[in-house]
Amino acid sequence: MPYIYLMVSVFMSASSSIFGQLFNRRNDGKKDSSAFYNFFMLVSVCFGWGIMYAFHFSFELSVIPYSVLFATSYTVCNMGIINALKYGPTALTSLFVGLSLILTTIWGFIFWNAKITVPVIIGLVFVVIAIYLCLYTDKKEEKTVSWKWLFFVLLGFFGNAGCSIIQRTQQVKFHGQHGSMLMLFAAFLSAAACFVIYLKSDKRDTAAMLRRSWWVPVSAGACNVVLNLFVMLMALSTLSPSLIYPVIGVGGLVVVTVFSLVAFKEKMYWRQWLGVGIGVAAIGILSV
């Protein structure tokens, strides 16, 4: 059963980029579609975490600040990803958000007394090479990414790193307790923030997006909850973390890359595909 959880988790980890790009394509030209997407996605996440919290109820007032910080990073991350997918390839967007592991690794060196090992050094070198290959554009080549994409993907990059750092810090400080509380409160606060953003947005296309695509962000949120649930279940199994996280990180990126190439027909230069491959290897190494 743990291996089934692992296989399903690979596809769940790829879902945010795939559903996000699918939503953008179905609603191309619609006003403020990103605010609509994030609000409905986070409502779905809240519902899922609410169910899990009911089975793992706990309350600790001192966890609230961590939830606020996580919600801030989570909102920034989600706003960055859905907008980055509008302006750049799905594979590159997913890769760069995944490469936020580099910030978590650096944070670990400084604050968690993590050791600098040869694999980590190799992984960091691979990250630098991957970023260079993906972003460098020859003067004769047409640009496949824009400054808008870079801005939003950096929001996703820093937001995702913030989520990882805050979640691990909270779990270490509270000895693995109150994880469901952290996530439920953070998801609720993030949904509330996205609702405010949605209320201030241009809502003229809301009815059309509801008819055509309401199920897309709801499905993305459900997949996010399933992913987190399966990761928790695998943590209690015989599977080693050194297997779980690399497989999910690398496997998810491979699935996204295949969808980007086959389903979305996205075009990138050979150098960028090579950068994606090296980036996948970097994530695998840094996840161990």
VOVEX-657546 format. One record per residue (C-alpha): x, y, z; residue number from 1. Coordinates in pm, 1 decimal. Each point is the difference from the previous one (the first is absolute). Layout:
residues N
<node x="X" y="Y" z="Z" n="NUM"/>
...
end
This chain:
residues 288
<node x="0.0" y="0.0" z="0.0" n="1"/>
<node x="275.3" y="258.4" z="75.0" n="2"/>
<node x="130.2" y="-39.6" z="-355.0" n="3"/>
<node x="-349.0" y="72.4" z="-135.6" n="4"/>
<node x="-5.3" y="314.9" z="213.8" n="5"/>
<node x="337.8" y="93.3" z="-147.9" n="6"/>
<node x="-109.8" y="-49.9" z="-361.2" n="7"/>
<node x="-319.5" y="198.7" z="51.1" n="8"/>
<node x="195.8" y="274.8" z="178.9" n="9"/>
<node x="220.0" y="46.0" z="-308.0" n="10"/>
<node x="-304.9" y="93.1" z="-206.2" n="11"/>
<node x="-151.5" y="207.0" z="281.0" n="12"/>
<node x="320.6" y="205.8" z="24.1" n="13"/>
<node x="-22.5" y="78.0" z="-372.6" n="14"/>
<node x="-366.0" y="97.8" z="21.1" n="15"/>
<node x="43.3" y="363.4" z="108.2" n="16"/>
<node x="193.1" y="93.0" z="-313.9" n="17"/>
<node x="-214.0" y="-211.7" z="-232.0" n="18"/>
<node x="-334.5" y="120.9" z="133.4" n="19"/>
<node x="128.1" y="357.5" z="14.5" n="20"/>
<node x="103.8" y="-4.5" z="-365.0" n="21"/>
<node x="-324.1" y="-174.8" z="-100.1" n="22"/>
<node x="-200.8" y="270.4" z="177.3" n="23"/>
<node x="197.2" y="278.0" z="-169.2" n="24"/>
<node x="-55.7" y="-152.6" z="-343.1" n="25"/>
<node x="-372.7" y="-46.8" z="56.8" n="26"/>
<node x="-34.4" y="359.3" z="119.2" n="27"/>
<node x="244.1" y="184.0" z="-223.9" n="28"/>
<node x="-89.9" y="369.5" z="-8.7" n="29"/>
<node x="-232.5" y="-15.6" z="299.9" n="30"/>
<node x="31.6" y="282.7" z="253.4" n="31"/>
<node x="188.8" y="-73.1" z="325.3" n="32"/>
<node x="-22.5" y="-375.9" z="-44.9" n="33"/>
<node x="289.4" y="-61.8" z="242.1" n="34"/>
<node x="-195.2" y="146.6" z="294.3" n="35"/>
<node x="-295.8" y="-224.9" z="-84.7" n="36"/>
<node x="221.8" y="-308.2" z="-32.8" n="37"/>
<node x="188.0" y="45.8" z="326.5" n="38"/>
<node x="-311.5" y="70.8" z="204.3" n="39"/>
<node x="-185.0" y="-311.5" z="-116.4" n="40"/>
<node x="312.6" y="-213.7" z="25.0" n="41"/>
<node x="61.7" y="109.0" z="358.9" n="42"/>
<node x="-362.4" y="-56.1" z="99.1" n="43"/>
<node x="47.8" y="-358.4" z="-117.0" n="44"/>
<node x="324.6" y="-22.9" z="201.5" n="45"/>
<node x="-176.5" y="134.1" z="310.9" n="46"/>
<node x="-275.6" y="-259.1" z="-33.6" n="47"/>
<node x="251.0" y="-283.0" z="-28.2" n="48"/>
<node x="215.5" y="114.7" z="291.1" n="49"/>
<node x="-314.2" y="56.8" z="206.6" n="50"/>
<node x="-85.1" y="-367.8" z="-34.9" n="51"/>
<node x="353.1" y="-108.0" z="95.3" n="52"/>
<node x="9.0" y="243.9" z="291.7" n="53"/>
<node x="-320.9" y="-152.9" z="135.1" n="54"/>
<node x="179.7" y="-335.4" z="23.3" n="55"/>
<node x="320.8" y="151.4" z="141.1" n="56"/>
<node x="-141.2" y="277.6" z="216.4" n="57"/>
<node x="242.8" y="206.0" z="203.4" n="58"/>
<node x="33.9" y="362.0" z="96.9" n="59"/>
<node x="302.0" y="198.2" z="108.2" n="60"/>
<node x="-18.6" y="379.9" z="1.4" n="61"/>
<node x="370.5" y="38.3" z="-72.5" n="62"/>
<node x="-46.9" y="-176.9" z="-335.2" n="63"/>
<node x="-212.3" y="290.3" z="-130.2" n="64"/>
<node x="298.3" y="223.5" z="-94.3" n="65"/>
<node x="141.6" y="-287.0" z="-206.1" n="66"/>
<node x="-336.8" y="-33.9" z="-175.2" n="67"/>
<node x="1.8" y="371.1" z="-81.9" n="68"/>
<node x="351.8" y="-19.2" z="-143.3" n="69"/>
<node x="-82.9" y="-316.9" z="-193.3" n="70"/>
<node x="-319.3" y="158.1" z="-137.0" n="71"/>
<node x="198.4" y="301.8" z="-121.3" n="72"/>
<node x="252.8" y="-218.0" z="-181.4" n="73"/>
<node x="-273.8" y="-228.2" z="-132.3" n="74"/>
<node x="-197.2" y="290.9" z="-144.4" n="75"/>
<node x="309.1" y="149.3" z="-163.7" n="76"/>
<node x="95.2" y="-341.6" z="-140.1" n="77"/>
<node x="-342.2" y="-73.2" z="-147.9" n="78"/>
<node x="-41.2" y="346.8" z="-150.0" n="79"/>
<node x="346.1" y="-30.4" z="-151.9" n="80"/>
<node x="-54.3" y="-344.7" z="-151.0" n="81"/>
<node x="-338.0" y="60.6" z="-166.1" n="82"/>
<node x="123.0" y="327.5" z="-151.7" n="83"/>
<node x="337.8" y="-141.2" z="-105.8" n="84"/>
<node x="-183.6" y="-274.4" z="-189.2" n="85"/>
<node x="-163.8" y="272.1" z="-210.9" n="86"/>
<node x="331.2" y="139.3" z="-121.4" n="87"/>
<node x="237.0" y="-296.2" z="-22.0" n="88"/>
<node x="27.1" y="-374.8" z="-67.7" n="89"/>
<node x="-153.4" y="-237.9" z="251.5" n="90"/>
<node x="317.2" y="-209.8" z="30.3" n="91"/>
<node x="222.0" y="299.5" z="77.1" n="92"/>
<node x="-247.6" y="145.3" z="248.8" n="93"/>
<node x="-29.0" y="-328.9" z="187.2" n="94"/>
<node x="377.8" y="-46.9" z="-8.3" n="95"/>
<node x="79.7" y="342.1" z="144.5" n="96"/>
<node x="-254.5" y="-37.0" z="279.9" n="97"/>
<node x="150.6" y="-341.7" z="77.2" n="98"/>
<node x="348.6" y="150.1" z="6.2" n="99"/>
<node x="-105.5" y="200.7" z="304.6" n="100"/>
<node x="156.5" y="-296.2" z="181.6" n="101"/>
<node x="325.7" y="191.5" z="-37.0" n="102"/>
<node x="-124.6" y="265.1" z="245.0" n="103"/>
<node x="-117.5" y="-266.9" z="243.6" n="104"/>
<node x="341.7" y="-164.0" z="-24.5" n="105"/>
<node x="183.1" y="327.7" z="64.8" n="106"/>
<node x="-235.1" y="75.3" z="290.7" n="107"/>
<node x="85.0" y="-340.8" z="144.0" n="108"/>
<node x="372.5" y="79.9" z="-11.1" n="109"/>
<node x="-54.4" y="321.5" z="194.9" n="110"/>
<node x="-278.2" y="-83.4" z="247.7" n="111"/>
<node x="-38.9" y="-378.9" z="18.1" n="112"/>
<node x="367.1" y="-96.1" z="23.8" n="113"/>
<node x="-30.1" y="-205.2" z="-316.8" n="114"/>
<node x="327.8" y="-141.3" z="-130.1" n="115"/>
<node x="147.0" y="100.3" z="-334.8" n="116"/>
<node x="57.5" y="-327.4" z="-182.6" n="117"/>
<node x="135.7" y="-85.7" z="-342.8" n="118"/>
<node x="-348.1" y="-88.4" z="-139.1" n="119"/>
<node x="-134.1" y="335.8" z="121.7" n="120"/>
<node x="285.8" y="186.3" z="-171.3" n="121"/>
<node x="-64.8" y="-194.8" z="-321.0" n="122"/>
<node x="-372.3" y="77.2" z="26.3" n="123"/>
<node x="64.4" y="373.2" z="44.0" n="124"/>
<node x="236.3" y="2.4" z="-299.5" n="125"/>
<node x="-268.2" y="-175.5" z="-206.2" n="126"/>
<node x="-250.1" y="266.9" z="107.5" n="127"/>
<node x="225.5" y="278.6" z="-128.0" n="128"/>
<node x="56.2" y="-180.1" z="-332.0" n="129"/>
<node x="-373.4" y="-70.6" z="-40.5" n="130"/>
<node x="-96.5" y="362.9" z="63.8" n="131"/>
<node x="259.9" y="123.2" z="-247.6" n="132"/>
<node x="-112.0" y="-240.6" z="-274.1" n="133"/>
<node x="-368.0" y="79.9" z="51.9" n="134"/>
<node x="33.2" y="379.9" z="7.3" n="135"/>
<node x="280.3" y="65.1" z="-250.3" n="136"/>
<node x="-128.7" y="102.7" z="-340.0" n="137"/>
<node x="214.6" y="43.5" z="-308.0" n="138"/>
<node x="-53.5" y="325.6" z="-191.0" n="139"/>
<node x="-119.0" y="-200.0" z="-300.4" n="140"/>
<node x="-259.1" y="-189.8" z="202.0" n="141"/>
<node x="-351.1" y="107.8" z="82.6" n="142"/>
<node x="-50.8" y="43.9" z="374.2" n="143"/>
<node x="-212.0" y="-270.5" z="160.1" n="144"/>
<node x="-23.9" y="178.1" z="336.4" n="145"/>
<node x="-68.1" y="361.6" z="90.0" n="146"/>
<node x="74.2" y="235.6" z="285.7" n="147"/>
<node x="-359.6" y="-42.7" z="115.8" n="148"/>
<node x="51.4" y="-375.6" z="17.6" n="149"/>
<node x="326.4" y="46.8" z="190.9" n="150"/>
<node x="-168.5" y="230.7" z="253.4" n="151"/>
<node x="-288.0" y="-236.9" z="69.1" n="152"/>
<node x="213.5" y="-314.3" z="1.8" n="153"/>
<node x="224.5" y="165.7" z="260.7" n="154"/>
<node x="-309.4" y="58.2" z="213.1" n="155"/>
<node x="-74.5" y="-371.1" z="-28.5" n="156"/>
<node x="365.5" y="-80.4" z="67.8" n="157"/>
<node x="30.2" y="203.4" z="321.6" n="158"/>
<node x="-355.4" y="-83.1" z="112.2" n="159"/>
<node x="56.5" y="-373.8" z="-34.3" n="160"/>
<node x="332.4" y="22.0" z="185.3" n="161"/>
<node x="-169.9" y="196.9" z="276.9" n="162"/>
<node x="-268.1" y="-267.8" z="37.0" n="163"/>
<node x="260.5" y="-275.9" z="30.8" n="164"/>
<node x="211.2" y="191.7" z="251.4" n="165"/>
<node x="-293.5" y="106.0" z="218.1" n="166"/>
<node x="-160.9" y="-344.7" z="-0.6" n="167"/>
<node x="320.8" y="-178.2" z="95.5" n="168"/>
<node x="85.9" y="259.7" z="266.1" n="169"/>
<node x="-343.1" y="-41.9" z="158.9" n="170"/>
<node x="17.1" y="-378.5" z="-7.7" n="171"/>
<node x="346.8" y="-5.0" z="157.2" n="172"/>
<node x="-93.2" y="249.8" z="270.8" n="173"/>
<node x="-317.7" y="-187.1" z="93.0" n="174"/>
<node x="149.5" y="-349.2" z="-41.9" n="175"/>
<node x="-218.4" y="-96.0" z="-294.8" n="176"/>
<node x="-326.1" y="112.1" z="163.7" n="177"/>
<node x="-279.6" y="232.9" z="-122.6" n="178"/>
<node x="78.8" y="-46.3" z="-370.1" n="179"/>
<node x="-368.6" y="-19.9" z="-97.3" n="180"/>
<node x="-76.0" y="310.4" z="203.6" n="181"/>
<node x="281.2" y="189.1" z="-170.4" n="182"/>
<node x="-125.3" y="-93.2" z="-346.6" n="183"/>
<node x="-371.6" y="57.3" z="63.5" n="184"/>
<node x="47.1" y="342.6" z="156.2" n="185"/>
<node x="250.9" y="98.3" z="-268.8" n="186"/>
<node x="-229.3" y="-118.5" z="-280.9" n="187"/>
<node x="-291.9" y="193.0" z="152.1" n="188"/>
<node x="202.9" y="321.1" z="31.3" n="189"/>
<node x="136.6" y="-40.5" z="-352.2" n="190"/>
<node x="-351.2" y="-59.5" z="-137.8" n="191"/>
<node x="-121.6" y="311.5" z="183.7" n="192"/>
<node x="283.1" y="206.5" z="-150.6" n="193"/>
<node x="-76.7" y="-131.5" z="-348.8" n="194"/>
<node x="-370.1" y="73.7" z="53.0" n="195"/>
<node x="84.3" y="363.2" z="77.4" n="196"/>
<node x="214.3" y="13.9" z="-314.4" n="197"/>
<node x="-286.1" y="-156.6" z="-196.0" n="198"/>
<node x="-252.9" y="254.2" z="134.8" n="199"/>
<node x="223.8" y="283.8" z="-118.7" n="200"/>
<node x="49.0" y="-157.3" z="-342.4" n="201"/>
<node x="-198.4" y="45.7" z="-319.3" n="202"/>
<node x="-276.5" y="-258.9" z="39.4" n="203"/>
<node x="-174.3" y="40.8" z="-334.4" n="204"/>
<node x="117.7" y="-343.3" z="-119.4" n="205"/>
<node x="-78.3" y="-188.4" z="320.8" n="206"/>
<node x="-321.0" y="-158.4" z="-131.5" n="207"/>
<node x="174.0" y="-124.7" z="-314.3" n="208"/>
<node x="290.9" y="-146.0" z="198.6" n="209"/>
<node x="-241.5" y="-169.7" z="241.0" n="210"/>
<node x="-181.0" y="-169.2" z="-288.6" n="211"/>
<node x="313.9" y="-108.3" z="-182.2" n="212"/>
<node x="262.9" y="-65.5" z="261.6" n="213"/>
<node x="-117.4" y="-6.1" z="362.2" n="214"/>
<node x="113.1" y="-362.4" z="29.9" n="215"/>
<node x="361.4" y="76.8" z="-98.6" n="216"/>
<node x="111.2" y="196.1" z="311.2" n="217"/>
<node x="-215.1" y="-223.9" z="221.7" n="218"/>
<node x="177.6" y="-306.9" z="-142.4" n="219"/>
<node x="339.9" y="166.5" z="46.2" n="220"/>
<node x="-80.8" y="66.3" z="366.1" n="221"/>
<node x="-121.8" y="-357.1" z="52.7" n="222"/>
<node x="321.2" y="-137.3" z="-153.5" n="223"/>
<node x="205.8" y="221.2" z="231.0" n="224"/>
<node x="-181.1" y="-141.8" z="303.5" n="225"/>
<node x="39.8" y="-359.7" z="-122.3" n="226"/>
<node x="372.4" y="59.9" z="-54.2" n="227"/>
<node x="49.1" y="127.2" z="354.6" n="228"/>
<node x="-211.1" y="-284.1" z="142.7" n="229"/>
<node x="199.7" y="-265.8" z="-184.2" n="230"/>
<node x="330.3" y="158.4" z="104.9" n="231"/>
<node x="-112.3" y="-22.1" z="362.6" n="232"/>
<node x="-107.4" y="-363.7" z="-46.3" n="233"/>
<node x="332.1" y="-87.9" z="-163.9" n="234"/>
<node x="184.8" y="165.5" z="288.1" n="235"/>
<node x="-157.8" y="-264.4" z="224.4" n="236"/>
<node x="91.0" y="-284.6" z="-236.7" n="237"/>
<node x="324.4" y="-188.7" z="-58.8" n="238"/>
<node x="94.5" y="221.3" z="-295.5" n="239"/>
<node x="311.1" y="210.5" z="53.2" n="240"/>
<node x="-26.7" y="380.6" z="-33.0" n="241"/>
<node x="305.7" y="-24.8" z="-227.3" n="242"/>
<node x="-225.8" y="-187.4" z="-243.2" n="243"/>
<node x="-330.3" y="183.8" z="49.1" n="244"/>
<node x="104.4" y="360.3" z="-61.1" n="245"/>
<node x="234.1" y="-51.3" z="-298.2" n="246"/>
<node x="-257.1" y="-220.8" z="-174.5" n="247"/>
<node x="-279.8" y="251.1" z="53.4" n="248"/>
<node x="213.4" y="299.2" z="-100.5" n="249"/>
<node x="163.5" y="-157.1" z="-304.5" n="250"/>
<node x="-302.3" y="-205.2" z="-105.7" n="251"/>
<node x="-232.4" y="299.6" z="20.8" n="252"/>
<node x="230.6" y="207.7" z="-218.1" n="253"/>
<node x="27.5" y="-279.4" z="-255.6" n="254"/>
<node x="-380.7" y="-24.4" z="-20.1" n="255"/>
<node x="-30.4" y="377.4" z="-42.1" n="256"/>
<node x="269.3" y="-0.9" z="-270.3" n="257"/>
<node x="-180.4" y="-274.9" z="-194.3" n="258"/>
<node x="-328.5" y="190.6" z="22.2" n="259"/>
<node x="174.3" y="319.6" z="-106.9" n="260"/>
<node x="141.2" y="-170.2" z="-308.2" n="261"/>
<node x="-280.5" y="-237.5" z="-99.8" n="262"/>
<node x="-327.5" y="145.3" z="127.2" n="263"/>
<node x="73.2" y="373.9" z="0.4" n="264"/>
<node x="227.9" y="-7.3" z="-308.1" n="265"/>
<node x="235.8" y="250.0" z="161.1" n="266"/>
<node x="320.7" y="72.2" z="-187.1" n="267"/>
<node x="338.7" y="63.3" z="159.2" n="268"/>
<node x="354.6" y="-5.1" z="-134.4" n="269"/>
<node x="210.9" y="-312.6" z="46.1" n="270"/>
<node x="213.4" y="189.4" z="250.0" n="271"/>
<node x="-303.7" y="65.2" z="218.7" n="272"/>
<node x="-106.9" y="-365.4" z="-13.5" n="273"/>
<node x="353.7" y="-89.5" z="106.2" n="274"/>
<node x="-30.7" y="252.2" z="283.2" n="275"/>
<node x="-325.4" y="-163.4" z="110.5" n="276"/>
<node x="173.0" y="-338.8" z="3.7" n="277"/>
<node x="290.8" y="130.4" z="207.7" n="278"/>
<node x="-245.1" y="180.9" z="227.4" n="279"/>
<node x="-191.5" y="-322.7" z="56.7" n="280"/>
<node x="326.5" y="-169.6" z="98.3" n="281"/>
<node x="79.6" y="290.7" z="235.7" n="282"/>
<node x="-334.7" y="-31.1" z="174.4" n="283"/>
<node x="51.3" y="-372.3" z="38.4" n="284"/>
<node x="342.9" y="49.9" z="157.1" n="285"/>
<node x="-110.3" y="281.3" z="233.0" n="286"/>
<node x="-307.2" y="-196.6" z="111.8" n="287"/>
<node x="205.9" y="-289.7" z="135.1" n="288"/>
end
